[in-house]
Amino acid sequence: MTRGNQREVDRERAKKRAEKAGNKKKETGGKNAGQQLTNKMESDAEIMRKKQEAAALKKQQAEGKK
């Protein structure tokens, strides 16, 4: 075997990197750090309302073309 203990060393390095990356996510709070749950729910609801309005408008235009 020509690689020797390189595989074990690489596995240990990968494990350390994964642990370090995992800790960063927990520290920063993820994508919506600092945003309250209610604020996120409200913003998500607003986005969905806009999508629904756009879909209804598109449907009306399609019916008008028939």
N, CA, C and O atoms as a Tripos MOL2 file, in Angstrom:
@<TRIPOS>MOLECULE
protein
  264   263    66     0     0
PROTEIN
NO_CHARGES

@<TRIPOS>ATOM
      1 N           0.8450   -1.1700    0.0000 N.3       1 MET1
      2 CA          0.0000    0.0000    0.0000 C.3       1 MET1
      3 C           0.8980    1.2430    0.0000 C.2       1 MET1
      4 O           1.7340    1.4090    0.8880 O.2       1 MET1
      5 N           0.7250    2.0880   -0.9700 N.am      2 THR2
      6 CA          1.6330    3.2200   -1.1390 C.3       2 THR2
      7 C           1.2020    4.4560   -0.3640 C.2       2 THR2
      8 O           2.0190    5.3460   -0.1310 O.2       2 THR2
      9 N          -0.0610    4.5330    0.0400 N.am      3 ARG3
     10 CA         -0.5390    5.7510    0.6880 C.3       3 ARG3
     11 C          -0.2180    5.8110    2.1700 C.2       3 ARG3
     12 O          -0.2520    6.8890    2.7630 O.2       3 ARG3
     13 N           0.0880    4.6970    2.7680 N.am      4 GLY4
     14 CA          0.4300    4.7000    4.1900 C.3       4 GLY4
     15 C          -0.7590    5.1200    5.0400 C.2       4 GLY4
     16 O          -1.8640    4.6060    4.8630 O.2       4 GLY4
     17 N          -0.5410    6.0390    5.9490 N.am      5 ASN5
     18 CA         -1.6290    6.4670    6.8430 C.3       5 ASN5
     19 C          -2.3260    7.7280    6.3380 C.2       5 ASN5
     20 O          -3.0130    8.4010    7.1060 O.2       5 ASN5
     21 N          -2.1610    8.0480    5.0830 N.am      6 GLN6
     22 CA         -2.7370    9.2750    4.5320 C.3       6 GLN6
     23 C          -4.2640    9.2830    4.6550 C.2       6 GLN6
     24 O          -4.8620   10.3280    4.9120 O.2       6 GLN6
     25 N          -4.8830    8.1340    4.4730 N.am      7 ARG7
     26 CA         -6.3430    8.0770    4.5760 C.3       7 ARG7
     27 C          -6.8180    8.4390    5.9700 C.2       7 ARG7
     28 O          -7.7700    9.2020    6.1330 O.2       7 ARG7
     29 N          -6.1470    7.8850    6.9830 N.am      8 GLU8
     30 CA         -6.5480    8.1940    8.3570 C.3       8 GLU8
     31 C          -6.3460    9.6730    8.6660 C.2       8 GLU8
     32 O          -7.1820   10.3030    9.3140 O.2       8 GLU8
     33 N          -5.2370   10.2120    8.2000 N.am      9 VAL9
     34 CA         -4.9530   11.6310    8.4290 C.3       9 VAL9
     35 C          -6.0130   12.4890    7.7320 C.2       9 VAL9
     36 O          -6.5070   13.4530    8.3160 O.2       9 VAL9
     37 N          -6.3590   12.1510    6.5080 N.am     10 ASP10
     38 CA         -7.3780   12.9070    5.7740 C.3      10 ASP10
     39 C          -8.7420   12.7980    6.4420 C.2      10 ASP10
     40 O          -9.4930   13.7730    6.4830 O.2      10 ASP10
     41 N          -9.0640   11.6350    6.9600 N.am     11 ARG11
     42 CA        -10.3450   11.4670    7.6660 C.3      11 ARG11
     43 C         -10.3930   12.3460    8.9110 C.2      11 ARG11
     44 O         -11.4110   12.9790    9.1890 O.2      11 ARG11
     45 N          -9.3020   12.3830    9.6540 N.am     12 GLU12
     46 CA         -9.2540   13.2220   10.8480 C.3      12 GLU12
     47 C          -9.3890   14.7040   10.4900 C.2      12 GLU12
     48 O         -10.1020   15.4460   11.1650 O.2      12 GLU12
     49 N          -8.7050   15.1290    9.4290 N.am     13 ARG13
     50 CA         -8.8030   16.5300    9.0000 C.3      13 ARG13
     51 C         -10.2220   16.8640    8.5610 C.2      13 ARG13
     52 O         -10.7380   17.9340    8.8860 O.2      13 ARG13
     53 N         -10.8540   15.9550    7.8250 N.am     14 ALA14
     54 CA        -12.2250   16.1850    7.3700 C.3      14 ALA14
     55 C         -13.1820   16.2650    8.5600 C.2      14 ALA14
     56 O         -14.1060   17.0770    8.5690 O.2      14 ALA14
     57 N         -12.9550   15.4250    9.5510 N.am     15 LYS15
     58 CA        -13.8030   15.4370   10.7460 C.3      15 LYS15
     59 C         -13.6640   16.7680   11.4810 C.2      15 LYS15
     60 O         -14.6580   17.3410   11.9240 O.2      15 LYS15
     61 N         -12.4320   17.2580   11.6090 N.am     16 LYS16
     62 CA        -12.2030   18.5410   12.2770 C.3      16 LYS16
     63 C         -12.8680   19.6820   11.5120 C.2      16 LYS16
     64 O         -13.4660   20.5750   12.1130 O.2      16 LYS16
     65 N         -12.7610   19.6460   10.1750 N.am     17 ARG17
     66 CA        -13.3980   20.6930    9.3630 C.3      17 ARG17
     67 C         -14.9080   20.6530    9.5100 C.2      17 ARG17
     68 O         -15.5540   21.6970    9.5960 O.2      17 ARG17
     69 N         -15.4770   19.4490    9.5400 N.am     18 ALA18
     70 CA        -16.9290   19.3230    9.6740 C.3      18 ALA18
     71 C         -17.3890   19.8370   11.0320 C.2      18 ALA18
     72 O         -18.4150   20.5100   11.1280 O.2      18 ALA18
     73 N         -16.6340   19.5230   12.0780 N.am     19 GLU19
     74 CA        -16.9990   20.0180   13.4080 C.3      19 GLU19
     75 C         -16.9060   21.5360   13.4670 C.2      19 GLU19
     76 O         -17.7650   22.1970   14.0500 O.2      19 GLU19
     77 N         -15.8740   22.0760   12.8690 N.am     20 LYS20
     78 CA        -15.6860   23.5280   12.8640 C.3      20 LYS20
     79 C         -16.8110   24.2100   12.0910 C.2      20 LYS20
     80 O         -17.3300   25.2350   12.5350 O.2      20 LYS20
     81 N         -17.1920   23.6620   10.9500 N.am     21 ALA21
     82 CA        -18.2740   24.2280   10.1460 C.3      21 ALA21
     83 C         -19.5970   24.1130   10.8880 C.2      21 ALA21
     84 O         -20.4280   25.0180   10.8090 O.2      21 ALA21
     85 N         -19.8040   23.0220   11.6030 N.am     22 GLY22
     86 CA        -21.0260   22.8390   12.3750 C.3      22 GLY22
     87 C         -21.1440   23.8500   13.4870 C.2      22 GLY22
     88 O         -22.2370   24.3370   13.7730 O.2      22 GLY22
     89 N         -20.0310   24.1710   14.1160 N.am     23 ASN23
     90 CA        -20.0380   25.1500   15.1980 C.3      23 ASN23
     91 C         -20.3630   26.5430   14.6780 C.2      23 ASN23
     92 O         -21.0490   27.3070   15.3570 O.2      23 ASN23
     93 N         -19.8890   26.8850   13.4990 N.am     24 LYS24
     94 CA        -20.1670   28.2120   12.9400 C.3      24 LYS24
     95 C         -21.6520   28.4010   12.7120 C.2      24 LYS24
     96 O         -22.1900   29.4710   12.9990 O.2      24 LYS24
     97 N         -22.3250   27.3830   12.2000 N.am     25 LYS25
     98 CA        -23.7580   27.5130   11.9590 C.3      25 LYS25
     99 C         -24.5060   27.7500   13.2620 C.2      25 LYS25
    100 O         -25.4280   28.5630   13.3120 O.2      25 LYS25
    101 N         -24.1160   27.0500   14.3060 N.am     26 LYS26
    102 CA        -24.7890   27.2120   15.5840 C.3      26 LYS26
    103 C         -24.5330   28.5970   16.1670 C.2      26 LYS26
    104 O         -25.4300   29.2000   16.7560 O.2      26 LYS26
    105 N         -23.3150   29.1020   16.0050 N.am     27 GLU27
    106 CA        -22.9750   30.4120   16.5600 C.3      27 GLU27
    107 C         -23.7060   31.5370   15.8430 C.2      27 GLU27
    108 O         -24.2080   32.4560   16.4890 O.2      27 GLU27
    109 N         -23.7720   31.4790   14.5170 N.am     28 THR28
    110 CA        -24.3730   32.5640   13.7600 C.3      28 THR28
    111 C         -25.8910   32.4770   13.7450 C.2      28 THR28
    112 O         -26.5590   33.4760   13.4790 O.2      28 THR28
    113 N         -26.4460   31.3180   14.0230 N.am     29 GLY29
    114 CA        -27.8900   31.1840   14.0360 C.3      29 GLY29
    115 C         -28.4530   30.8660   12.6690 C.2      29 GLY29
    116 O         -29.6710   30.8780   12.4950 O.2      29 GLY29
    117 N         -27.6360   30.5910   11.7250 N.am     30 GLY30
    118 CA        -28.1160   30.2050   10.4100 C.3      30 GLY30
    119 C         -28.4500   31.3910    9.5360 C.2      30 GLY30
    120 O         -27.9700   32.5020    9.7600 O.2      30 GLY30
    121 N         -29.2660   31.1470    8.5530 N.am     31 LYS31
    122 CA        -29.5950   32.1330    7.5300 C.3      31 LYS31
    123 C         -30.3280   33.3500    8.0920 C.2      31 LYS31
    124 O         -30.0770   34.4780    7.6670 O.2      31 LYS31
    125 N         -31.2200   33.1280    9.0330 N.am     32 ASN32
    126 CA        -32.0530   34.2120    9.5530 C.3      32 ASN32
    127 C         -31.6400   34.6040   10.9630 C.2      32 ASN32
    128 O         -32.4860   34.7230   11.8490 O.2      32 ASN32
    129 N         -30.3600   34.8030   11.1710 N.am     33 ALA33
    130 CA        -29.8660   35.1350   12.4990 C.3      33 ALA33
    131 C         -30.4560   36.4550   12.9660 C.2      33 ALA33
    132 O         -30.4740   37.4370   12.2240 O.2      33 ALA33
    133 N         -30.9350   36.4700   14.1880 N.am     34 GLY34
    134 CA        -31.4660   37.6840   14.7660 C.3      34 GLY34
    135 C         -32.9000   37.9940   14.3870 C.2      34 GLY34
    136 O         -33.4870   38.9370   14.9180 O.2      34 GLY34
    137 N         -33.4600   37.2440   13.5060 N.am     35 GLN35
    138 CA        -34.8300   37.5080   13.0820 C.3      35 GLN35
    139 C         -35.7810   36.6850   13.9460 C.2      35 GLN35
    140 O         -35.6050   35.4760   14.0960 O.2      35 GLN35
    141 N         -36.7620   37.3290   14.4990 N.am     36 GLN36
    142 CA        -37.7240   36.6540   15.3520 C.3      36 GLN36
    143 C         -38.6090   35.7400   14.5090 C.2      36 GLN36
    144 O         -38.8220   35.9820   13.3210 O.2      36 GLN36
    145 N         -39.1100   34.7060   15.1320 N.am     37 LEU37
    146 CA        -39.9560   33.7400   14.4340 C.3      37 LEU37
    147 C         -41.2040   34.4100   13.8610 C.2      37 LEU37
    148 O         -41.6180   34.1010   12.7440 O.2      37 LEU37
    149 N         -41.7920   35.3090   14.6110 N.am     38 THR38
    150 CA        -43.0010   35.9720   14.1210 C.3      38 THR38
    151 C         -42.6980   36.8330   12.9040 C.2      38 THR38
    152 O         -43.4860   36.8790   11.9600 O.2      38 THR38
    153 N         -41.5530   37.5200   12.9260 N.am     39 ASN39
    154 CA        -41.1790   38.3460   11.7770 C.3      39 ASN39
    155 C         -40.9730   37.4870   10.5470 C.2      39 ASN39
    156 O         -41.3730   37.8580    9.4440 O.2      39 ASN39
    157 N         -40.3450   36.3370   10.7420 N.am     40 LYS40
    158 CA        -40.1050   35.4430    9.6210 C.3      40 LYS40
    159 C         -41.4290   34.9150    9.0810 C.2      40 LYS40
    160 O         -41.6210   34.8380    7.8670 O.2      40 LYS40
    161 N         -42.3360   34.5530    9.9730 N.am     41 MET41
    162 CA        -43.6410   34.0420    9.5310 C.3      41 MET41
    163 C         -44.3970   35.1160    8.7580 C.2      41 MET41
    164 O         -45.0260   34.8230    7.7410 O.2      41 MET41
    165 N         -44.3380   36.3490    9.2310 N.am     42 GLU42
    166 CA        -45.0240   37.4390    8.5440 C.3      42 GLU42
    167 C         -44.4310   37.6990    7.1680 C.2      42 GLU42
    168 O         -45.1650   37.9010    6.2000 O.2      42 GLU42
    169 N         -43.1200   37.6940    7.0800 N.am     43 SER43
    170 CA        -42.4830   37.9370    5.7830 C.3      43 SER43
    171 C         -42.7670   36.7830    4.8220 C.2      43 SER43
    172 O         -42.9840   37.0050    3.6310 O.2      43 SER43
    173 N         -42.7660   35.5610    5.3340 N.am     44 ASP44
    174 CA        -43.0920   34.4130    4.4900 C.3      44 ASP44
    175 C         -44.5370   34.4850    3.9920 C.2      44 ASP44
    176 O         -44.8210   34.1590    2.8390 O.2      44 ASP44
    177 N         -45.4390   34.9140    4.8670 N.am     45 ALA45
    178 CA        -46.8380   35.0380    4.4810 C.3      45 ALA45
    179 C         -47.0060   36.0960    3.3970 C.2      45 ALA45
    180 O         -47.7760   35.9110    2.4540 O.2      45 ALA45
    181 N         -46.2880   37.1960    3.5340 N.am     46 GLU46
    182 CA        -46.3560   38.2630    2.5280 C.3      46 GLU46
    183 C         -45.8520   37.7630    1.1760 C.2      46 GLU46
    184 O         -46.4420   38.0640    0.1380 O.2      46 GLU46
    185 N         -44.7740   37.0090    1.1920 N.am     47 ILE47
    186 CA        -44.2360   36.4530   -0.0480 C.3      47 ILE47
    187 C         -45.2620   35.5260   -0.7020 C.2      47 ILE47
    188 O         -45.4680   35.5770   -1.9140 O.2      47 ILE47
    189 N         -45.8950   34.6910    0.0950 N.am     48 MET48
    190 CA        -46.8900   33.7700   -0.4450 C.3      48 MET48
    191 C         -48.0930   34.5290   -1.0150 C.2      48 MET48
    192 O         -48.6340   34.1420   -2.0520 O.2      48 MET48
    193 N         -48.5150   35.6080   -0.3420 N.am     49 ARG49
    194 CA        -49.6320   36.4060   -0.8680 C.3      49 ARG49
    195 C         -49.2890   36.9820   -2.2450 C.2      49 ARG49
    196 O         -50.1170   36.9710   -3.1560 O.2      49 ARG49
    197 N         -48.0790   37.4760   -2.3830 N.am     50 LYS50
    198 CA        -47.6530   38.0260   -3.6680 C.3      50 LYS50
    199 C         -47.6370   36.9560   -4.7450 C.2      50 LYS50
    200 O         -48.0440   37.2060   -5.8800 O.2      50 LYS50
    201 N         -47.1720   35.7730   -4.3980 N.am     51 LYS51
    202 CA        -47.1500   34.6710   -5.3640 C.3      51 LYS51
    203 C         -48.5660   34.2790   -5.7700 C.2      51 LYS51
    204 O         -48.8300   34.0180   -6.9440 O.2      51 LYS51
    205 N         -49.4740   34.2390   -4.7980 N.am     52 GLN52
    206 CA        -50.8570   33.8840   -5.0930 C.3      52 GLN52
    207 C         -51.5180   34.9310   -5.9840 C.2      52 GLN52
    208 O         -52.2630   34.5860   -6.9020 O.2      52 GLN52
    209 N         -51.2510   36.1960   -5.7200 N.am     53 GLU53
    210 CA        -51.8070   37.2580   -6.5600 C.3      53 GLU53
    211 C         -51.2800   37.1500   -7.9860 C.2      53 GLU53
    212 O         -52.0370   37.3160   -8.9420 O.2      53 GLU53
    213 N         -49.9920   36.8730   -8.1320 N.am     54 ALA54
    214 CA        -49.3990   36.7330   -9.4570 C.3      54 ALA54
    215 C         -49.9940   35.5350  -10.1890 C.2      54 ALA54
    216 O         -50.2370   35.6060  -11.3940 O.2      54 ALA54
    217 N         -50.2300   34.4430   -9.4790 N.am     55 ALA55
    218 CA        -50.8020   33.2530  -10.0930 C.3      55 ALA55
    219 C         -52.2490   33.5080  -10.5170 C.2      55 ALA55
    220 O         -52.6700   33.0550  -11.5810 O.2      55 ALA55
    221 N         -53.0100   34.2300   -9.6920 N.am     56 ALA56
    222 CA        -54.3920   34.5390  -10.0340 C.3      56 ALA56
    223 C         -54.4500   35.4450  -11.2560 C.2      56 ALA56
    224 O         -55.2990   35.2530  -12.1260 O.2      56 ALA56
    225 N         -53.5650   36.4230  -11.3330 N.am     57 LEU57
    226 CA        -53.5120   37.3220  -12.4790 C.3      57 LEU57
    227 C         -53.1620   36.5490  -13.7480 C.2      57 LEU57
    228 O         -53.7550   36.7710  -14.8030 O.2      57 LEU57
    229 N         -52.2050   35.6510  -13.6370 N.am     58 LYS58
    230 CA        -51.7980   34.8370  -14.7750 C.3      58 LYS58
    231 C         -52.9510   33.9410  -15.2420 C.2      58 LYS58
    232 O         -53.1540   33.7460  -16.4400 O.2      58 LYS58
    233 N         -53.6900   33.4090  -14.2880 N.am     59 LYS59
    234 CA        -54.8360   32.5540  -14.6210 C.3      59 LYS59
    235 C         -55.9280   33.3620  -15.3120 C.2      59 LYS59
    236 O         -56.5390   32.8810  -16.2660 O.2      59 LYS59
    237 N         -56.1810   34.5800  -14.8450 N.am     60 GLN60
    238 CA        -57.1910   35.4270  -15.4730 C.3      60 GLN60
    239 C         -56.7980   35.7790  -16.9050 C.2      60 GLN60
    240 O         -57.6430   35.7950  -17.8000 O.2      60 GLN60
    241 N         -55.5240   36.0580  -17.1150 N.am     61 GLN61
    242 CA        -55.0530   36.3890  -18.4530 C.3      61 GLN61
    243 C         -55.1700   35.1980  -19.3890 C.2      61 GLN61
    244 O         -55.4950   35.3550  -20.5660 O.2      61 GLN61
    245 N         -54.9070   34.0080  -18.8670 N.am     62 ALA62
    246 CA        -55.0210   32.7970  -19.6850 C.3      62 ALA62
    247 C         -56.4700   32.5450  -20.0480 C.2      62 ALA62
    248 O         -56.7510   32.1240  -21.1700 O.2      62 ALA62
    249 N         -57.4000   32.7880  -19.1360 N.am     63 GLU63
    250 CA        -58.8250   32.5950  -19.4170 C.3      63 GLU63
    251 C         -59.3270   33.6320  -20.4120 C.2      63 GLU63
    252 O         -60.2010   33.3360  -21.2270 O.2      63 GLU63
    253 N         -58.7940   34.8160  -20.3540 N.am     64 GLY64
    254 CA        -59.2100   35.8840  -21.2750 C.3      64 GLY64
    255 C         -58.7580   35.6150  -22.7050 C.2      64 GLY64
    256 O         -59.4090   36.0800  -23.6420 O.2      64 GLY64
    257 N         -57.6830   34.8920  -22.9020 N.am     65 LYS65
    258 CA        -57.1780   34.5840  -24.2260 C.3      65 LYS65
    259 C         -57.9820   33.4820  -24.9170 C.2      65 LYS65
    260 O         -57.9560   33.3680  -26.1430 O.2      65 LYS65
    261 N         -58.6920   32.6770  -24.1380 N.am     66 LYS66
    262 CA        -59.4470   31.5450  -24.7120 C.3      66 LYS66
    263 C         -60.6220   31.9880  -25.4880 C.2      66 LYS66
    264 O         -61.3530   31.1580  -26.0300 O.2      66 LYS66
@<TRIPOS>BOND
     1     1     2 1
     2     2     3 1
     3     3     4 2
     4     3     5 am
     5     5     6 1
     6     6     7 1
     7     7     8 2
     8     7     9 am
     9     9    10 1
    10    10    11 1
    11    11    12 2
    12    11    13 am
    13    13    14 1
    14    14    15 1
    15    15    16 2
    16    15    17 am
    17    17    18 1
    18    18    19 1
    19    19    20 2
    20    19    21 am
    21    21    22 1
    22    22    23 1
    23    23    24 2
    24    23    25 am
    25    25    26 1
    26    26    27 1
    27    27    28 2
    28    27    29 am
    29    29    30 1
    30    30    31 1
    31    31    32 2
    32    31    33 am
    33    33    34 1
    34    34    35 1
    35    35    36 2
    36    35    37 am
    37    37    38 1
    38    38    39 1
    39    39    40 2
    40    39    41 am
    41    41    42 1
    42    42    43 1
    43    43    44 2
    44    43    45 am
    45    45    46 1
    46    46    47 1
    47    47    48 2
    48    47    49 am
    49    49    50 1
    50    50    51 1
    51    51    52 2
    52    51    53 am
    53    53    54 1
    54    54    55 1
    55    55    56 2
    56    55    57 am
    57    57    58 1
    58    58    59 1
    59    59    60 2
    60    59    61 am
    61    61    62 1
    62    62    63 1
    63    63    64 2
    64    63    65 am
    65    65    66 1
    66    66    67 1
    67    67    68 2
    68    67    69 am
    69    69    70 1
    70    70    71 1
    71    71    72 2
    72    71    73 am
    73    73    74 1
    74    74    75 1
    75    75    76 2
    76    75    77 am
    77    77    78 1
    78    78    79 1
    79    79    80 2
    80    79    81 am
    81    81    82 1
    82    82    83 1
    83    83    84 2
    84    83    85 am
    85    85    86 1
    86    86    87 1
    87    87    88 2
    88    87    89 am
    89    89    90 1
    90    90    91 1
    91    91    92 2
    92    91    93 am
    93    93    94 1
    94    94    95 1
    95    95    96 2
    96    95    97 am
    97    97    98 1
    98    98    99 1
    99    99   100 2
   100    99   101 am
   101   101   102 1
   102   102   103 1
   103   103   104 2
   104   103   105 am
   105   105   106 1
   106   106   107 1
   107   107   108 2
   108   107   109 am
   109   109   110 1
   110   110   111 1
   111   111   112 2
   112   111   113 am
   113   113   114 1
   114   114   115 1
   115   115   116 2
   116   115   117 am
   117   117   118 1
   118   118   119 1
   119   119   120 2
   120   119   121 am
   121   121   122 1
   122   122   123 1
   123   123   124 2
   124   123   125 am
   125   125   126 1
   126   126   127 1
   127   127   128 2
   128   127   129 am
   129   129   130 1
   130   130   131 1
   131   131   132 2
   132   131   133 am
   133   133   134 1
   134   134   135 1
   135   135   136 2
   136   135   137 am
   137   137   138 1
   138   138   139 1
   139   139   140 2
   140   139   141 am
   141   141   142 1
   142   142   143 1
   143   143   144 2
   144   143   145 am
   145   145   146 1
   146   146   147 1
   147   147   148 2
   148   147   149 am
   149   149   150 1
   150   150   151 1
   151   151   152 2
   152   151   153 am
   153   153   154 1
   154   154   155 1
   155   155   156 2
   156   155   157 am
   157   157   158 1
   158   158   159 1
   159   159   160 2
   160   159   161 am
   161   161   162 1
   162   162   163 1
   163   163   164 2
   164   163   165 am
   165   165   166 1
   166   166   167 1
   167   167   168 2
   168   167   169 am
   169   169   170 1
   170   170   171 1
   171   171   172 2
   172   171   173 am
   173   173   174 1
   174   174   175 1
   175   175   176 2
   176   175   177 am
   177   177   178 1
   178   178   179 1
   179   179   180 2
   180   179   181 am
   181   181   182 1
   182   182   183 1
   183   183   184 2
   184   183   185 am
   185   185   186 1
   186   186   187 1
   187   187   188 2
   188   187   189 am
   189   189   190 1
   190   190   191 1
   191   191   192 2
   192   191   193 am
   193   193   194 1
   194   194   195 1
   195   195   196 2
   196   195   197 am
   197   197   198 1
   198   198   199 1
   199   199   200 2
   200   199   201 am
   201   201   202 1
   202   202   203 1
   203   203   204 2
   204   203   205 am
   205   205   206 1
   206   206   207 1
   207   207   208 2
   208   207   209 am
   209   209   210 1
   210   210   211 1
   211   211   212 2
   212   211   213 am
   213   213   214 1
   214   214   215 1
   215   215   216 2
   216   215   217 am
   217   217   218 1
   218   218   219 1
   219   219   220 2
   220   219   221 am
   221   221   222 1
   222   222   223 1
   223   223   224 2
   224   223   225 am
   225   225   226 1
   226   226   227 1
   227   227   228 2
   228   227   229 am
   229   229   230 1
   230   230   231 1
   231   231   232 2
   232   231   233 am
   233   233   234 1
   234   234   235 1
   235   235   236 2
   236   235   237 am
   237   237   238 1
   238   238   239 1
   239   239   240 2
   240   239   241 am
   241   241   242 1
   242   242   243 1
   243   243   244 2
   244   243   245 am
   245   245   246 1
   246   246   247 1
   247   247   248 2
   248   247   249 am
   249   249   250 1
   250   250   251 1
   251   251   252 2
   252   251   253 am
   253   253   254 1
   254   254   255 1
   255   255   256 2
   256   255   257 am
   257   257   258 1
   258   258   259 1
   259   259   260 2
   260   259   261 am
   261   261   262 1
   262   262   263 1
   263   263   264 2
@<TRIPOS>SUBSTRUCTURE
     1 MET1         2 RESIDUE 1 A MET
     2 THR2         6 RESIDUE 1 A THR
     3 ARG3        10 RESIDUE 1 A ARG
     4 GLY4        14 RESIDUE 1 A GLY
     5 ASN5        18 RESIDUE 1 A ASN
     6 GLN6        22 RESIDUE 1 A GLN
     7 ARG7        26 RESIDUE 1 A ARG
     8 GLU8        30 RESIDUE 1 A GLU
     9 VAL9        34 RESIDUE 1 A VAL
    10 ASP10       38 RESIDUE 1 A ASP
    11 ARG11       42 RESIDUE 1 A ARG
    12 GLU12       46 RESIDUE 1 A GLU
    13 ARG13       50 RESIDUE 1 A ARG
    14 ALA14       54 RESIDUE 1 A ALA
    15 LYS15       58 RESIDUE 1 A LYS
    16 LYS16       62 RESIDUE 1 A LYS
    17 ARG17       66 RESIDUE 1 A ARG
    18 ALA18       70 RESIDUE 1 A ALA
    19 GLU19       74 RESIDUE 1 A GLU
    20 LYS20       78 RESIDUE 1 A LYS
    21 ALA21       82 RESIDUE 1 A ALA
    22 GLY22       86 RESIDUE 1 A GLY
    23 ASN23       90 RESIDUE 1 A ASN
    24 LYS24       94 RESIDUE 1 A LYS
    25 LYS25       98 RESIDUE 1 A LYS
    26 LYS26      102 RESIDUE 1 A LYS
    27 GLU27      106 RESIDUE 1 A GLU
    28 THR28      110 RESIDUE 1 A THR
    29 GLY29      114 RESIDUE 1 A GLY
    30 GLY30      118 RESIDUE 1 A GLY
    31 LYS31      122 RESIDUE 1 A LYS
    32 ASN32      126 RESIDUE 1 A ASN
    33 ALA33      130 RESIDUE 1 A ALA
    34 GLY34      134 RESIDUE 1 A GLY
    35 GLN35      138 RESIDUE 1 A GLN
    36 GLN36      142 RESIDUE 1 A GLN
    37 LEU37      146 RESIDUE 1 A LEU
    38 THR38      150 RESIDUE 1 A THR
    39 ASN39      154 RESIDUE 1 A ASN
    40 LYS40      158 RESIDUE 1 A LYS
    41 MET41      162 RESIDUE 1 A MET
    42 GLU42      166 RESIDUE 1 A GLU
    43 SER43      170 RESIDUE 1 A SER
    44 ASP44      174 RESIDUE 1 A ASP
    45 ALA45      178 RESIDUE 1 A ALA
    46 GLU46      182 RESIDUE 1 A GLU
    47 ILE47      186 RESIDUE 1 A ILE
    48 MET48      190 RESIDUE 1 A MET
    49 ARG49      194 RESIDUE 1 A ARG
    50 LYS50      198 RESIDUE 1 A LYS
    51 LYS51      202 RESIDUE 1 A LYS
    52 GLN52      206 RESIDUE 1 A GLN
    53 GLU53      210 RESIDUE 1 A GLU
    54 ALA54      214 RESIDUE 1 A ALA
    55 ALA55      218 RESIDUE 1 A ALA
    56 ALA56      222 RESIDUE 1 A ALA
    57 LEU57      226 RESIDUE 1 A LEU
    58 LYS58      230 RESIDUE 1 A LYS
    59 LYS59      234 RESIDUE 1 A LYS
    60 GLN60      238 RESIDUE 1 A GLN
    61 GLN61      242 RESIDUE 1 A GLN
    62 ALA62      246 RESIDUE 1 A ALA
    63 GLU63      250 RESIDUE 1 A GLU
    64 GLY64      254 RESIDUE 1 A GLY
    65 LYS65      258 RESIDUE 1 A LYS
    66 LYS66      262 RESIDUE 1 A LYS
